[in-house]
């Protein structure tokens, strides 16, 4: 059995971009679920107390394995909606991380 994969997604929206990203999220959600992915948790930062990192939104997605994660970008249905993500974002950060026991 392959090890689960965790991805932290941090997003900074363009002006008005949150609406485009919400549209993307509604379209991408079923595709992610079909591949076994699921959003574990999501947050809207309030205020940085140390440092200056403050995305508009960040969330964690759990994937059953690395191949499932990679499959999303290759999926023809995903490729049809991927532009919605780019329209809404000023910048983004995607971090692959391991869960601590």
N, C-alpha and C positions, 0 to 999 in steps of 0.2 A: 504494500500500500504506500502511495506517495505521501510525502509530508505536505500539510496544508501551507498555503502561501498567504501572507498578510501584506496588504498594500495600504499605506497611508497616502491619502489624496489631499493636498492643500490647494485651495483655489483663491485667486484674486480676480474679481469680476471687472470687466469694462463697465463704464456707465451704462446702465440698462441691461447689462449682460446677465444678471441673475435670472431674468425671465427666459432668455435663450437657454441658459444652462438647465433651468427647470424643465423646459421642453425636452432637452436632451436626456435628462434623468428619467422622465416618464417613458421615453422611447427605449432607452438603454436598459432600464431595470429588468424587463422580461427577458432580454437577451442574456444579461448577466446571470439571472436565475436559471435559465435554460442550461447554462454551462456549469452550474453548481456554485456560482458565486453568491455572496450575500453581504449586505452592508451590516457590519457589526455595530457601529456606533457613529454618531455624527455630532459635531459641535460648531457653534458660532463663537469665536473668541470675544471676550469682554474687554480685557486690557492686558497688555504685556507688562509683567512686573519686573522681569529681568530680561534684557535684550529687546530687540525691535521687530520680532517676527509676529505679524498679525494678518494672517489670511482672512478673507471674508467668511470662509467655510472650510472645515476639514473633517474628513471622515475616514473610516477604516473599512476595507472590503476584504473578506476572507474568501479564498479560492480553495477548492479541494486539492489542487496541485498546480505545478508550474505550467503544464500543458494546457490546462483549462484557462488560465490567465492569458496565455499567448493566443489561444483560439479566438478570443474576443476580437482582437484587431484584424484577424483574417476572415472573420465572419462577413459574408456579403450583406446581410441585413444591417450589421453594425457599420459597415463602410458607407451605407446610404445615409446614416444619421450623424456620423462623426463630425461633420462640418458644424453642427449645432454647438458642439463643445467649444470649438475654436472661435466661433462668432462671439460667444459670451465671455471668454476669458482674456484677461490682460496677461496673466501668467499662471503657471501651475507648477506643482512639485509632486512627484510620485516617488515614494520611498518603499522599497521592498524591505520588510523587517521580519524578525523572528519573534515569536511570542515567548516571554519568559515564563518559566515554570515556577 
